[in-house]
Amino acid sequence: MIKYQFVLDVAGVIVTNLLPTYWVEMSALAGVSYEFLHNQFKHEIRELLWTGKISEEAFWEWIIRQCPSLEIHEAQSMLYKHLRTLPAFDDIPCWSEVADIHLLSNHRREWLDPLLEPIRPYIKSITISSSVGLCKPDPEVYTIVNAKLNPVLQVMYIDDQNKNMEPAKELSWNTLIADTEGRWIEKVKRMLYSN
């Protein structure tokens, strides 16, 4: 049976984004401004963290330097509290019956692996930025995923950020924004089950 090729972002699509909720709670607990913490993350460490150029331990040390009133275990507990599955996560087993599901995410493998374990049997490939050393929207990370796809079939790429769509379009992938209201899930269901 010929299957659709679906490439899904993880954070904001099937698992919660860490921004802004994690950073808002972190800044409130640590007594530093959200803007300061978010800007420091974005400019100092974001790409290093997502590409795996620094260790997870180095990230926690960075957090404590920004928020000296916090203990590492508090910051870690807060992170895991904010990493939860979203409604589409539960649809993956059914979708995998009619589509090859591939995941592409800017994230840390050690944070995602425990969450993704229940759906791993339904996933064709997983590409996480910290493992491949590249972040979206770098076109090269899309090329890595493209090599894992069935080349004769149309690809649907789903992400919650517009900035990540252009490299997908360059590869002639169809694109769909994962809106926060979840309307995109109904579009996917219509696409997969309309025949």
C-alpha positions in Angstrom: 0.0 0.0 0.0 1.3 3.5 -1.0 1.3 5.8 2.0 1.4 9.5 2.4 4.6 11.0 3.7 4.1 13.2 6.7 6.9 15.2 8.4 5.8 16.6 11.7 7.6 19.1 13.9 7.4 17.9 17.6 7.3 20.9 19.8 4.0 22.8 19.3 2.6 20.0 17.1 2.5 16.8 19.1 4.3 17.9 22.3 4.1 21.3 24.1 6.5 24.1 23.3 8.7 25.2 26.2 8.2 28.8 25.2 6.8 30.8 26.7 5.2 28.8 29.6 8.5 27.3 30.9 10.3 30.6 30.8 7.4 32.5 32.4 7.3 30.1 35.3 11.1 30.0 35.6 11.4 33.8 35.6 8.7 34.2 38.2 10.2 31.6 40.5 13.7 33.0 40.1 12.7 36.7 40.4 14.2 37.7 37.0 12.2 39.2 34.1 10.8 36.9 31.4 12.2 39.2 28.7 15.7 39.1 30.2 15.7 35.3 30.5 14.1 34.7 27.0 16.5 37.1 25.3 19.6 35.6 27.1 18.5 32.1 26.0 17.8 33.2 22.4 21.2 35.1 22.0 23.5 33.1 24.2 22.6 29.4 24.2 19.6 28.5 22.0 21.4 27.3 18.9 24.2 25.6 21.0 21.6 23.7 23.0 19.4 22.6 20.1 22.4 21.6 17.9 24.0 19.6 20.7 27.1 21.7 20.7 26.7 21.9 24.5 25.7 19.2 26.9 22.4 19.1 28.8 24.5 19.6 32.0 26.0 22.9 30.5 22.4 24.1 29.8 21.4 23.6 33.5 24.6 25.3 34.6 23.7 28.2 32.3 20.1 28.3 33.8 21.5 28.5 37.3 23.9 31.4 36.3 20.8 33.3 35.0 18.6 32.3 38.0 21.0 32.0 41.0 18.1 31.5 43.4 17.1 28.3 41.7 18.4 24.8 42.3 19.1 22.6 39.3 16.6 20.0 40.3 13.9 22.8 40.5 14.6 23.9 37.0 14.7 20.3 35.7 11.4 19.4 37.4 9.8 22.5 35.9 11.0 21.5 32.5 9.5 18.0 32.7 6.3 19.4 34.1 5.9 21.6 31.0 6.8 18.8 28.5 3.4 17.2 27.8 1.8 15.6 24.8 -0.8 17.5 22.7 -4.0 16.1 21.2 -2.4 15.1 17.9 0.1 12.8 19.7 -2.8 10.3 20.3 -3.7 10.3 16.6 -0.2 9.1 15.4 -1.0 5.4 15.6 -4.1 5.8 13.4 -2.4 8.2 11.0 0.5 5.7 10.6 -1.9 3.2 9.0 -2.3 5.5 6.0 0.9 7.6 6.2 4.6 7.2 6.9 5.2 9.5 9.9 8.6 11.3 10.2 9.5 13.6 13.0 11.8 16.7 12.6 12.4 18.8 15.7 14.6 21.5 17.2 15.0 19.8 20.6 17.1 17.7 22.9 16.9 13.9 22.3 17.2 13.2 26.0 14.1 15.3 26.7 12.0 13.9 23.9 12.9 10.2 24.0 10.8 9.4 27.1 7.8 11.3 25.7 8.0 9.7 22.2 8.4 6.1 23.5 4.7 5.2 23.3 4.5 6.2 19.6 7.9 5.0 18.5 6.5 1.9 16.7 4.4 4.2 14.5 7.2 6.5 13.5 9.3 5.9 10.4 12.1 8.2 11.3 13.1 10.7 14.0 15.5 13.6 13.3 16.2 15.7 16.3 18.5 18.8 16.0 20.7 17.9 19.0 21.6 14.5 17.4 22.3 15.8 13.9 24.0 19.1 14.9 21.6 21.3 12.8 18.6 23.5 13.6 15.6 24.4 11.6 15.3 26.4 9.4 18.8 25.3 8.2 18.0 23.7 4.8 20.5 20.9 5.4 18.4 19.4 8.2 15.4 19.2 5.8 17.7 17.5 3.2 18.6 14.9 5.8 14.9 14.1 6.4 14.1 14.2 2.6 16.6 11.4 2.1 14.5 9.2 4.4 11.2 9.8 2.5 9.7 7.8 -0.3 10.7 10.0 -3.2 7.7 9.3 -5.5 5.1 10.4 -3.0 3.9 13.9 -2.0 5.2 15.2 1.4 3.2 17.1 3.9 5.2 19.1 6.4 3.5 20.4 9.6 5.1 22.9 11.9 3.9 25.6 14.2 6.3 28.3 13.0 6.2 30.0 9.6 9.9 30.6 9.6 10.4 26.8 9.3 8.3 26.5 6.1 10.5 28.0 3.4 13.2 25.2 3.3 10.3 22.6 3.1 8.8 24.5 0.2 12.2 24.5 -1.6 12.0 20.7 -1.5 8.5 20.8 -3.0 6.9 19.6 0.3 3.4 20.8 0.9 3.1 22.7 4.2 0.6 23.2 6.9 0.8 25.5 10.0 -0.2 23.8 13.2 -2.4 26.4 14.7 -2.8 26.5 18.5 -6.5 25.9 18.3 -5.8 22.5 16.7 -7.8 23.1 13.4 -4.9 21.6 11.5 -5.7 18.2 13.0 -9.1 18.2 11.3 -7.4 19.2 8.0 -5.0 16.2 8.3 -7.9 13.8 9.1 -9.8 15.0 6.0 -6.7 14.6 3.9 -6.0 11.1 5.1 -9.5 9.7 5.3 -11.3 11.5 2.5 -10.9 8.6 0.0 
